[in-house]
Amino acid sequence: MNKIFTTLLFLISGVYCFAGNGDTTYVSSHTNVTVVTNPGTGSNGYPAWAVFPSSGTNYRKIILTLSHRCPSGMACGEWDYLDYVYIRRVGGANASSQDIELARYITPYGNSFNSSFHSSWTLDVTDYAQFLHDSVEIEYIHTGYETNVGKGWLINVDFALIEGTPVMNPVAFKRLWHGSFPFGNASNPIDNYLQPDTTTVNANTANLRLKITQSGHGSDASNCAEFCSKIRTVLFDNNVVDNKAVWRLCGFNPIYPQGGTWVYNRANWCPGNWVYPNDYNFAVAGGSTHIVDMNMPVYNVASPSANYVVEGQLFEYGPLNFSNDAAIDDILAPNDKFEYSRTNPVCNNPKIRLKNNGSNVLTSAVIKYGLMGEPESTYNWTGSLNTFQTIDIALSGLVSYTAGNRVFRVYLESVNNAADDYAYDDTAYSNAIVPEVMDTAFILLVKTNTAVGQNGYSLIDENGNILVQRMAGSMTANTIYRDTFYVSPGCFRYVITDSGGDGLYWWANPSQGTGYHRILRLNNSIARNFERDFGSRFEYNFVASPGAIVGMNDPVEFTDITVYPNPTTGKVNIDMSLKKPGDVKVMVYNSVGQVVAKSSHKNFAAGVIDFDLSSVAKGIYNVCIITNDIVKTQRIVLQ
């Protein structure tokens, strides 16, 4: 038997599965904890003690998982607030607080979510291994000022601690910059807070890692710092090592659609996602002295209100423990992890993330992969991957034509034409939900909105052949494009893009109108409706098989209801396409529950229902649509 299977396999659902050098221990510090704001202070802490493996335990990798739901009997939190996970006291209640920021998360705009909402995010926190032993106090902090009555989040904080030989042994830790620093104030510039730090490393230190977590907030006349892109400069020993825009594209967020301005790009964060740290690695001599520094550009405005939340941390490590050491860092597809849901499920071209944990440059790897119980495929990768670097690799071939939930396995047979020095993280597993099965005869139906210069779409088969493609700018506004296909059985990918980042409909841009994209059967019944408010890109993979019927028991996925424009000055359009004809009732309620407009429709299948609310008072209204299968409520603003 291959050496990677000589011991027990430990499966972390949708994350990793490792064989070998130690067990995986699961520790939960917060289990189904309801968190709400403290409007008086803007911050609410939820400390909890957890027991981790003993101090003699070595970790190869540590994965933090943070999940959110709507609390029972409450609405989800409405606003995009800063949340943190902190390491506080280590060892006991009388210990001093470490005050180490472990992770930073921004909550989504949750006012439109219901009890079915769930998100789950993972983050590699192996750098904090030296603190996660024995009794540890972990604090979850929820900030913000919205009401704490009837609104909040149900959160879980979980750790997966994978035992094994570390990539390099931790030596020391130092916190550098920490706080919310003003930006744009000439009398108090941000450089007052981002001072260079001089550190003399320990005698057994061979590697330094600088970790910077930075997010921009506030909005002055130039929309800084939340909505402006500024360059951060990182220096080591007075030499520039990085110039990086503190910026993040948000239109492909797995949490979509959201109620607020979720599609806007921001200063290194998106609503409903981690604030990801940036790591900088340096080889150093034991006992040497070094200067680390970060700078932001000079920026002054008349009425400054911007700020950057910055956490700078310095980790000292010993030498790398292995020379020839690669790892399957993650499986990007197929995978049912929530954070990869925008590009999953798939039926071909698996994608993995390969990492070099060794001191040698990684130049080749023989990769084996496939669904458990089916023949393996082989991919020979060649390239140049330096120490600590990762690369995303699209593997060739099909995943499967068989629908259902399967297990996908990938492992490294060899690296650099030799056996891996540390083989226990050469294997990874994922839950592989194979895509839906569609009939080989179908209709692709796309209706454009007014922003046709931003939208394009294509349908591609498993061999990369483009069956239909319409580029941005090539279509006419408010026009229906209908393409009928008779395809051979196989794997297909439909992709629609929007360079404006606001899909075919978005409440904050009523001027673009609304479009839609659907797949129909040949009898014009709906096989699949797709979300119009998709941000910058939407992908749908499916398998075509003769006579297949998809989703007959899922009315929500096949019913398309959009209320626009929103905000409105009076006119309200309810654009609906139902799975099957039926009775429809529409009620419009004011904020105190009074009905201000209503209508009923018999044997309704598709079309637009209009209301004129110009005669009622300005304010917030709820539009409730009731069909035979579902009830949908959407809030609108009457201006």
C-alpha positions as CSV (number, residue, x, y, z in Angstrom):
1,M,0.0,0.0,0.0
2,N,1.2,3.5,-0.8
3,K,2.9,5.1,2.2
4,I,0.3,7.9,2.3
5,F,-2.3,5.4,3.4
6,T,-0.3,3.6,6.1
7,T,-2.3,5.3,9.0
8,L,-5.7,6.6,9.6
9,L,-7.2,9.2,7.4
10,F,-8.8,12.2,9.0
11,L,-11.5,14.0,6.9
12,I,-12.3,17.6,7.7
13,S,-15.5,18.1,5.7
14,G,-14.8,20.1,2.6
15,V,-11.4,21.2,3.9
16,Y,-8.5,18.7,4.0
17,C,-7.8,15.1,4.7
18,F,-4.4,14.1,5.8
19,A,-2.8,10.7,6.5
20,G,0.0,10.0,8.8
21,N,2.1,11.9,11.2
22,G,-0.6,12.6,13.8
23,D,-4.2,13.0,14.5
24,T,-6.5,16.0,13.8
25,T,-7.9,17.5,16.9
26,Y,-11.1,19.6,16.7
27,V,-11.5,22.4,19.3
28,S,-14.5,24.7,19.5
29,S,-14.3,27.9,21.5
30,H,-17.8,29.2,20.5
31,T,-20.6,26.9,19.6
32,N,-24.0,28.5,18.5
33,V,-23.3,31.7,20.4
34,T,-25.7,34.6,19.6
35,V,-23.8,37.8,19.2
36,V,-25.4,41.3,19.1
37,T,-24.1,44.8,19.1
38,N,-23.5,47.1,22.1
39,P,-24.9,50.4,20.7
40,G,-23.5,52.3,23.7
41,T,-19.9,51.5,23.0
42,G,-19.9,50.1,19.5
43,S,-18.2,46.9,20.6
44,N,-19.3,43.7,22.3
45,G,-17.0,41.0,23.4
46,Y,-17.7,37.3,23.8
47,P,-14.8,35.6,25.6
48,A,-14.7,31.8,26.0
49,W,-12.1,29.3,27.3
50,A,-11.2,26.3,25.2
51,V,-8.8,23.4,25.9
52,F,-6.3,22.7,23.1
53,P,-3.7,19.9,22.9
54,S,-0.9,19.9,25.4
55,S,2.2,22.1,25.0
56,G,4.3,19.1,23.9
57,T,2.1,18.7,20.7
58,N,3.6,19.9,17.4
59,Y,1.2,21.2,14.7
60,R,1.7,20.9,11.0
61,K,-1.3,23.1,10.2
62,I,-4.1,24.8,12.0
63,I,-7.4,25.8,10.3
64,L,-9.8,28.2,11.8
65,T,-13.5,28.0,10.7
66,L,-15.9,30.8,11.3
67,S,-19.6,30.3,10.6
68,H,-22.7,32.5,10.7
69,R,-26.4,32.0,10.7
70,C,-29.5,34.0,11.6
71,P,-30.3,33.4,15.3
72,S,-33.5,31.5,16.1
73,G,-36.4,34.0,16.4
74,M,-34.2,36.9,15.3
75,A,-33.2,38.6,12.1
76,C,-29.6,38.5,10.9
77,G,-27.5,41.6,11.5
78,E,-28.1,44.3,9.0
79,W,-24.8,46.1,8.5
80,D,-21.2,45.4,7.5
81,Y,-19.5,45.6,10.8
82,L,-15.9,44.7,11.8
83,D,-15.6,41.5,13.8
84,Y,-12.5,40.0,15.3
85,V,-11.2,36.7,16.8
86,Y,-8.6,37.4,19.5
87,I,-6.3,35.2,21.6
88,R,-6.5,36.6,25.1
89,R,-5.2,34.7,28.1
90,V,-3.1,31.5,27.7
91,G,-2.7,29.0,30.5
92,G,-5.2,30.3,33.1
93,A,-7.5,33.1,34.3
94,N,-4.7,34.9,36.1
95,A,-2.5,35.2,33.0
96,S,-1.9,38.5,31.3
97,S,-3.9,39.0,28.1
98,Q,-1.9,38.4,24.9
99,D,-4.3,40.7,22.9
100,I,-3.3,38.9,19.6
101,E,-5.6,39.4,16.7
102,L,-6.1,36.0,15.2
103,A,-8.6,36.9,12.4
104,R,-10.7,39.8,11.2
105,Y,-14.1,39.4,9.5
106,I,-16.6,41.9,8.1
107,T,-20.3,40.8,8.5
108,P,-22.5,40.9,5.4
109,Y,-25.6,43.0,4.9
110,G,-28.0,40.5,6.3
111,N,-31.3,42.3,6.3
112,S,-32.6,40.2,3.4
113,F,-31.5,36.8,4.9
114,N,-33.8,34.2,6.4
115,S,-33.4,31.1,8.6
116,S,-31.9,29.2,5.6
117,F,-28.8,31.5,5.5
118,H,-25.5,30.0,6.4
119,S,-21.9,30.9,5.7
120,S,-18.7,29.2,6.7
121,W,-15.1,30.5,6.1
122,T,-11.8,28.9,6.7
123,L,-8.4,30.5,7.5
124,D,-4.9,29.1,8.0
125,V,-3.8,30.3,11.4
126,T,-0.7,28.0,11.8
127,D,1.5,31.0,12.6
128,Y,-0.3,31.2,16.0
129,A,0.6,27.5,16.9
130,Q,2.8,28.5,19.9
131,F,-0.3,30.0,21.7
132,L,-2.8,27.3,21.0
133,H,-2.0,24.8,23.7
134,D,-3.7,23.8,26.9
135,S,-6.2,26.3,28.2
136,V,-6.7,29.4,25.9
137,E,-9.2,32.2,26.1
138,I,-10.5,33.1,22.7
139,E,-12.6,36.2,22.4
140,Y,-15.0,37.0,19.5
141,I,-15.7,40.7,19.2
142,H,-18.7,42.0,17.3
143,T,-18.7,45.8,16.7
144,G,-21.4,48.1,15.4
145,Y,-24.3,50.3,16.5
146,E,-27.4,48.7,15.1
147,T,-30.2,47.7,17.5
148,N,-29.3,44.7,19.7
149,V,-33.0,43.8,20.0
150,G,-34.1,41.2,17.5
151,K,-31.0,41.4,15.3
152,G,-27.7,39.5,15.6
153,W,-25.7,36.5,14.4
154,L,-25.4,32.9,15.5
155,I,-21.6,32.2,15.3
156,N,-19.3,29.2,15.7
157,V,-15.5,29.4,16.1
158,D,-13.8,26.1,15.4
159,F,-10.2,25.0,15.1
160,A,-8.8,21.9,13.3
161,L,-5.3,21.2,14.7
162,I,-3.3,18.8,12.5
163,E,-0.4,17.3,14.3
164,G,3.0,16.8,12.6
165,T,6.4,18.2,12.1
166,P,6.1,22.0,11.6
167,V,7.4,23.5,8.3
168,M,9.7,25.5,10.6
169,N,9.7,25.6,14.4
170,P,8.4,28.8,16.1
171,V,10.8,30.8,18.1
172,A,9.3,34.1,19.1
173,F,6.4,36.5,18.4
174,K,6.1,40.3,18.5
175,R,3.1,42.6,17.9
176,L,4.0,45.7,15.9
177,W,1.4,48.2,14.8
178,H,-2.1,47.7,16.3
179,G,-5.1,50.0,16.2
180,S,-7.4,52.2,14.1
181,F,-5.2,55.0,12.7
182,P,-6.4,58.2,11.2
183,F,-5.8,58.9,7.5
184,G,-6.0,62.3,5.9
185,N,-5.4,64.5,9.0
186,A,-2.5,66.8,8.4
187,S,-2.1,67.5,12.1
188,N,-2.1,63.8,12.9
189,P,-0.8,61.9,9.9
190,I,-0.9,58.1,9.8
191,D,2.9,58.0,9.8
192,N,2.8,58.9,13.5
193,Y,1.4,55.4,14.1
194,L,3.3,53.4,11.5
195,Q,6.8,53.8,13.0
196,P,9.7,51.6,11.9
197,D,10.4,48.7,14.3
198,T,13.9,47.5,15.1
199,T,14.2,43.9,16.2
200,T,17.2,41.8,17.2
201,V,16.2,38.2,16.5
202,N,17.0,35.2,18.7
203,A,20.2,33.2,18.2
204,N,18.3,30.2,16.7
205,T,16.1,32.3,14.4
206,A,16.6,31.7,10.7
207,N,13.4,33.1,9.2
208,L,11.2,36.1,9.9
209,R,7.6,36.5,8.8
210,L,5.9,39.9,8.8
211,K,2.1,39.6,8.8
212,I,0.0,42.7,8.0
213,T,-3.8,42.8,8.3
214,Q,-5.2,46.1,7.0
215,S,-8.6,47.4,6.1
216,G,-9.8,50.9,5.3
217,H,-12.9,52.5,6.7
218,G,-14.7,55.9,6.8
219,S,-15.6,58.0,3.9
220,D,-14.5,61.6,3.4
221,A,-14.9,63.9,0.4
222,S,-12.7,61.5,-1.7
223,N,-14.4,58.4,-0.3
224,C,-11.4,57.4,1.7
225,A,-10.5,55.1,3.2
226,E,-13.3,52.6,2.5
227,F,-13.8,53.4,-1.2
228,C,-10.4,54.7,-2.4
229,S,-7.4,52.7,-3.4
230,K,-4.1,53.7,-1.8
231,I,-0.7,52.1,-2.1
232,R,1.0,50.6,0.9
233,T,4.8,50.3,0.9
234,V,6.5,47.6,3.0
235,L,10.3,48.0,3.8
236,F,12.8,45.5,5.3
237,D,16.1,46.9,6.4
238,N,15.2,50.2,4.6
239,N,14.7,48.4,1.2
240,V,11.3,48.4,-0.5
241,V,10.0,44.8,-0.7
242,D,6.4,45.5,-1.8
243,N,4.1,48.2,-3.1
244,K,0.6,47.0,-2.9
245,A,-2.8,48.6,-3.4
246,V,-4.9,48.2,-0.2
247,W,-7.9,47.2,-2.4
248,R,-10.3,44.3,-2.9
249,L,-12.7,43.3,-5.7
250,C,-16.1,42.3,-4.2
251,G,-18.4,41.4,-7.1
252,F,-17.6,37.6,-6.9
253,N,-18.4,37.2,-3.2
254,P,-19.9,33.8,-2.3
255,I,-22.5,35.6,-0.1
256,Y,-24.8,37.1,-2.7
257,P,-27.0,38.9,-3.2
258,Q,-26.9,41.0,-0.1
259,G,-29.2,43.9,0.9
260,G,-26.6,46.6,0.9
261,T,-23.8,47.9,-1.3
262,W,-22.1,44.5,-1.3
263,V,-20.8,44.8,-4.9
264,Y,-18.6,47.9,-4.3
265,N,-14.9,47.3,-4.3
266,R,-13.3,48.3,-1.0
267,A,-10.1,48.9,0.9
268,N,-9.0,45.3,1.3
269,W,-12.3,44.0,2.5
270,C,-15.8,42.9,1.3
271,P,-19.0,42.6,3.3
272,G,-19.3,39.0,4.4
273,N,-15.7,37.9,4.1
274,W,-12.3,37.7,5.9
275,V,-9.9,40.6,5.9
276,Y,-7.1,38.5,4.5
277,P,-3.6,39.2,5.9
278,N,-0.5,39.6,3.7
279,D,2.7,37.7,4.7
280,Y,6.3,38.7,3.9
281,N,9.1,36.2,4.5
282,F,12.8,36.9,5.1
283,A,15.8,34.6,5.7
284,V,17.9,36.1,8.5
285,A,21.0,35.1,10.5
286,G,20.6,34.2,14.2
287,G,21.2,37.2,16.5
288,S,21.0,39.8,13.7
289,T,19.1,43.1,13.9
290,H,16.5,44.2,11.4
291,I,14.1,47.0,10.7
292,V,10.6,46.5,9.4
293,D,8.4,49.4,8.3
294,M,5.2,50.1,6.4
295,N,4.2,53.5,4.9
296,M,1.0,55.0,3.5
297,P,1.1,58.0,1.1
298,V,0.7,61.5,2.4
299,Y,-3.0,62.4,2.2
300,N,-4.7,65.4,3.6
301,V,-8.3,66.6,3.4
302,A,-10.3,69.4,4.9
303,S,-12.6,67.2,7.0
304,P,-10.8,64.0,7.6
305,S,-12.9,61.0,8.6
306,A,-10.9,58.1,7.1
307,N,-9.0,55.5,9.1
308,Y,-7.1,52.2,8.5
309,V,-7.4,49.3,11.0
310,V,-3.9,47.8,11.1
311,E,-2.5,44.8,12.8
312,G,1.2,44.2,12.2
313,Q,2.8,41.0,13.7
314,L,6.4,39.6,13.5
315,F,7.0,35.9,13.8
316,E,10.5,34.4,14.4
317,Y,11.1,30.8,13.1
318,G,14.0,28.4,13.0
319,P,15.3,26.9,9.8
320,L,13.1,25.0,7.4
321,N,12.8,21.4,8.5
322,F,12.8,19.9,5.0
323,S,14.4,20.6,1.7
324,N,12.1,18.8,-0.7
325,D,8.7,19.5,0.8
326,A,5.5,20.2,-1.3
327,A,1.9,20.1,-0.1
328,I,-1.6,20.0,-1.5
329,D,-2.6,23.2,0.2
330,D,-6.3,23.0,-0.8
331,I,-8.7,21.6,-3.4
332,L,-10.5,24.5,-5.1
333,A,-12.7,22.3,-7.3
334,P,-14.5,20.0,-6.9
335,N,-15.3,21.1,-3.3
336,D,-18.4,21.9,-1.3
337,K,-16.7,24.5,0.9
338,F,-18.9,27.6,1.1
339,E,-16.1,29.9,0.1
340,Y,-15.6,28.1,-3.2
341,S,-19.4,27.9,-4.0
342,R,-19.2,30.5,-6.8
343,T,-17.1,28.1,-8.9
344,N,-18.6,24.8,-7.7
345,P,-19.8,22.2,-8.4
346,V,-17.8,21.2,-11.5
347,C,-17.8,18.2,-13.8
348,N,-14.3,18.7,-15.3
349,N,-10.9,20.4,-14.8
350,P,-10.3,20.0,-11.1
351,K,-8.3,22.7,-9.5
352,I,-5.9,22.5,-6.6
353,R,-3.5,24.8,-4.8
354,L,0.1,23.5,-4.5
355,K,2.5,24.9,-1.9
356,N,6.2,24.7,-1.5
357,N,7.2,24.2,2.2
358,G,10.8,23.2,1.5
359,S,14.0,25.1,1.1
360,N,14.5,23.8,-2.5
361,V,12.8,25.5,-5.4
362,L,9.9,23.3,-6.5
363,T,10.2,22.6,-10.2
364,S,8.0,19.5,-10.8
365,A,5.3,17.4,-9.3
366,V,3.5,14.2,-10.4
367,I,-0.1,14.7,-9.3
368,K,-2.6,11.8,-9.1
369,Y,-6.3,12.5,-8.7
370,G,-9.9,11.4,-9.2
371,L,-13.1,10.4,-7.5
372,M,-12.8,7.6,-5.0
373,G,-13.7,4.3,-6.7
374,E,-12.9,5.4,-10.2
375,P,-9.7,5.3,-12.2
376,E,-7.1,7.9,-11.3
377,S,-5.7,10.5,-13.7
378,T,-2.1,11.9,-13.7
379,Y,-1.0,15.4,-14.2
380,N,2.7,16.3,-14.6
381,W,3.3,19.8,-13.4
382,T,6.4,21.8,-14.1
383,G,7.3,25.3,-13.1
384,S,9.3,27.2,-10.5
385,L,7.8,27.7,-7.1
386,N,9.9,29.3,-4.4
387,T,9.7,28.6,-0.7
388,F,6.3,29.5,0.9
389,Q,4.8,30.2,-2.6
390,T,1.6,28.7,-3.8
391,I,0.2,28.1,-7.3
392,D,-3.3,27.2,-8.4
393,I,-3.3,24.4,-11.0
394,A,-6.1,23.4,-13.3
395,L,-5.9,19.7,-13.8
396,S,-7.1,18.1,-17.0
397,G,-10.0,15.8,-17.7
398,L,-13.5,15.1,-16.4
399,V,-14.6,14.7,-12.8
400,S,-17.7,12.6,-13.5
401,Y,-20.9,12.4,-15.5
402,T,-22.6,10.8,-12.5
403,A,-24.7,13.1,-10.3
404,G,-24.6,12.9,-6.6
405,N,-22.2,13.4,-3.7
406,R,-18.8,11.8,-4.1
407,V,-15.3,12.0,-2.5
408,F,-12.5,13.5,-4.6
409,R,-8.9,12.6,-3.8
410,V,-5.6,14.2,-5.0
411,Y,-2.1,13.3,-3.9
412,L,1.5,14.0,-4.9
413,E,3.3,10.9,-6.2
414,S,6.6,12.6,-6.4
415,V,8.1,16.1,-6.3
416,N,11.3,17.3,-8.0
417,N,11.6,13.8,-9.4
418,A,12.0,12.3,-5.9
419,A,10.0,11.3,-2.9
420,D,8.7,14.1,-0.8
421,D,10.7,14.6,2.5
422,Y,7.3,15.0,4.3
423,A,4.6,13.0,2.6
424,Y,1.8,13.4,5.2
425,D,0.3,16.5,3.6
426,D,0.7,15.3,0.1
427,T,-2.9,14.0,0.1
428,A,-6.1,15.9,0.3
429,Y,-9.8,15.0,0.0
430,S,-12.9,17.0,-0.7
431,N,-16.7,16.5,-0.9
432,A,-17.4,16.6,-4.6
433,I,-21.0,17.3,-5.4
434,V,-21.3,16.6,-9.1
435,P,-23.3,19.2,-11.0
436,E,-26.9,19.0,-12.1
437,V,-27.9,16.9,-15.1
438,M,-29.7,18.8,-17.9
439,D,-31.3,17.4,-21.1
440,T,-29.2,17.5,-24.2
441,A,-31.8,19.7,-25.8
442,F,-32.3,23.1,-24.1
443,I,-32.7,26.8,-24.7
444,L,-30.4,29.5,-23.3
445,L,-32.4,32.6,-22.7
446,V,-30.8,36.0,-21.9
447,K,-32.5,39.4,-21.6
448,T,-30.2,42.3,-21.5
449,N,-30.6,45.4,-19.4
450,T,-29.6,48.9,-20.5
451,A,-25.9,48.5,-19.5
452,V,-25.0,46.2,-22.5
453,G,-21.5,47.6,-22.7
454,Q,-20.8,45.7,-19.4
455,N,-22.3,42.3,-20.0
456,G,-21.2,39.3,-22.0
457,Y,-21.8,35.5,-21.8
458,S,-20.7,32.2,-23.2
459,L,-21.5,28.5,-23.2
460,I,-18.5,26.2,-23.4
461,D,-18.3,22.4,-23.7
462,E,-15.9,20.1,-21.9
463,N,-13.3,20.3,-24.7
464,G,-13.2,24.1,-24.5
465,N,-15.3,24.7,-27.6
466,I,-17.4,27.8,-27.5
467,L,-21.0,27.0,-28.5
468,V,-22.2,30.5,-28.1
469,Q,-20.5,33.8,-27.1
470,R,-21.7,37.3,-27.0
471,M,-19.1,39.9,-26.0
472,A,-19.8,43.0,-23.9
473,G,-20.9,45.8,-26.2
474,S,-22.2,43.4,-28.9
475,M,-25.8,43.2,-27.8
476,T,-28.7,45.6,-27.9
477,A,-30.3,47.0,-24.7
478,N,-33.5,45.4,-23.3
479,T,-33.4,42.6,-25.9
480,I,-34.0,38.9,-25.5
481,Y,-31.4,36.5,-27.0
482,R,-32.5,33.0,-27.4
483,D,-30.2,30.1,-28.5
484,T,-31.5,26.5,-28.9
485,F,-29.0,23.7,-28.4
486,Y,-28.9,20.0,-29.3
487,V,-25.7,18.8,-27.8
488,S,-24.0,15.5,-27.3
489,P,-23.8,14.1,-23.7
490,G,-21.1,15.8,-21.8
491,C,-19.9,18.5,-19.4
492,F,-20.8,22.2,-20.0
493,R,-20.0,25.6,-18.4
494,Y,-22.2,28.7,-18.8
495,V,-20.6,32.0,-17.7
496,I,-22.0,35.5,-17.7
497,T,-19.9,38.5,-16.7
498,D,-20.5,42.1,-15.8
499,S,-17.5,44.5,-15.9
500,G,-19.6,47.0,-13.9
501,G,-19.9,44.5,-11.0
502,D,-23.6,44.9,-10.5
503,G,-25.2,42.0,-12.5
504,L,-28.3,42.3,-14.6
505,Y,-30.2,43.9,-11.7
506,W,-29.1,45.8,-8.6
507,W,-31.2,47.9,-6.3
508,A,-28.7,50.7,-6.0
509,N,-28.4,51.2,-9.8
510,P,-32.0,51.5,-11.0
511,S,-30.9,53.2,-14.2
512,Q,-29.5,50.0,-15.7
513,G,-33.0,48.4,-15.5
514,T,-33.3,44.6,-15.2
515,G,-32.4,41.6,-17.3
516,Y,-32.4,37.9,-16.7
517,H,-30.7,34.7,-17.7
518,R,-32.3,31.3,-17.8
519,I,-32.2,27.8,-19.2
520,L,-35.5,26.5,-20.7
521,R,-36.7,23.1,-21.9
522,L,-37.8,22.9,-25.5
523,N,-41.4,23.3,-24.4
524,N,-40.4,26.7,-22.9
525,S,-40.8,25.6,-19.3
526,I,-38.1,26.7,-17.0
527,A,-35.2,24.3,-16.3
528,R,-33.1,26.7,-14.3
529,N,-33.5,30.4,-13.2
530,F,-30.4,32.2,-12.3
531,E,-29.9,35.1,-9.9
532,R,-29.9,38.5,-11.6
533,D,-28.1,40.3,-8.8
534,F,-24.9,38.3,-9.3
535,G,-22.2,41.0,-9.1
536,S,-19.4,40.6,-11.5
537,R,-19.5,37.0,-12.7
538,F,-21.8,34.0,-12.6
539,E,-20.8,30.4,-13.4
540,Y,-23.0,27.3,-13.9
541,N,-21.6,23.9,-14.7
542,F,-23.9,21.1,-15.7
543,V,-23.9,17.7,-17.3
544,A,-26.1,17.1,-20.4
545,S,-27.8,13.7,-20.7
546,P,-30.7,12.7,-23.0
547,G,-34.1,13.1,-21.5
548,A,-32.9,14.4,-18.1
549,I,-35.3,16.5,-16.1
550,V,-33.7,18.9,-13.5
551,G,-35.1,20.1,-10.2
552,M,-38.8,19.4,-10.4
553,N,-39.1,19.5,-6.6
554,D,-37.3,22.7,-6.1
555,P,-39.7,25.6,-6.8
556,V,-37.5,28.3,-5.3
557,E,-34.7,27.7,-7.8
558,F,-37.1,27.8,-10.7
559,T,-39.0,30.9,-9.7
560,D,-37.6,34.3,-10.6
561,I,-39.0,37.3,-8.9
562,T,-37.5,40.8,-9.1
563,V,-39.0,44.0,-7.7
564,Y,-37.6,47.2,-9.3
565,P,-36.7,50.1,-9.4
566,N,-35.6,50.3,-5.8
567,P,-35.5,53.1,-4.5
568,T,-38.6,54.3,-6.5
569,T,-40.5,57.6,-6.8
570,G,-43.7,55.7,-7.2
571,K,-43.7,53.1,-10.0
572,V,-43.0,49.5,-8.9
573,N,-42.5,46.7,-11.4
574,I,-42.7,43.1,-10.2
575,D,-41.1,40.9,-12.9
576,M,-41.9,37.2,-12.3
577,S,-41.3,33.9,-14.1
578,L,-42.8,30.9,-12.3
579,K,-41.9,27.3,-12.5
580,K,-45.5,26.5,-13.5
581,P,-48.6,28.6,-14.0
582,G,-50.6,29.3,-10.8
583,D,-52.4,31.8,-8.7
584,V,-50.4,34.8,-7.5
585,K,-51.3,37.4,-4.9
586,V,-49.3,40.6,-4.3
587,M,-49.6,42.7,-1.1
588,V,-47.7,45.9,-0.4
589,Y,-47.4,46.8,3.3
590,N,-46.2,49.9,5.1
591,S,-44.0,49.9,8.1
592,V,-46.8,49.3,10.6
593,G,-48.3,46.4,8.6
594,Q,-51.1,48.2,6.8
595,V,-51.9,47.1,3.2
596,V,-51.5,50.1,0.8
597,A,-51.8,48.1,-2.5
598,K,-52.7,44.6,-3.6
599,S,-53.6,42.6,-6.6
600,S,-54.5,39.0,-7.5
601,H,-53.8,37.1,-10.7
602,K,-55.2,33.7,-11.9
603,N,-53.1,31.2,-13.8
604,F,-50.1,33.5,-13.9
605,A,-46.9,32.1,-15.6
606,A,-44.6,35.0,-16.4
607,G,-44.8,38.8,-16.9
608,V,-44.6,42.1,-15.1
609,I,-47.1,43.3,-12.5
610,D,-47.2,47.1,-12.0
611,F,-48.1,49.3,-9.0
612,D,-48.1,53.1,-8.7
613,L,-47.3,54.1,-5.1
614,S,-46.9,57.8,-5.8
615,S,-50.1,58.6,-3.8
616,V,-48.8,57.1,-0.5
617,A,-46.3,58.6,1.9
618,K,-42.6,58.3,1.4
619,G,-40.9,55.6,3.4
620,I,-40.1,51.9,3.5
621,Y,-42.5,49.3,2.2
622,N,-42.6,45.5,2.0
623,V,-43.8,43.8,-1.2
624,C,-45.1,40.3,-0.5
625,I,-45.6,37.9,-3.4
626,I,-47.5,34.7,-2.6
627,T,-47.6,31.8,-5.2
628,N,-48.6,28.2,-4.9
629,D,-45.0,27.2,-4.0
630,I,-43.3,30.1,-2.3
631,V,-43.7,33.4,-0.4
632,K,-41.2,36.1,-1.1
633,T,-40.9,39.5,0.6
634,Q,-38.8,42.4,-0.7
635,R,-38.3,45.7,1.0
636,I,-38.4,48.8,-1.2
637,V,-37.8,52.5,-0.5
638,L,-40.3,55.1,-1.8
639,Q,-38.6,58.5,-2.2
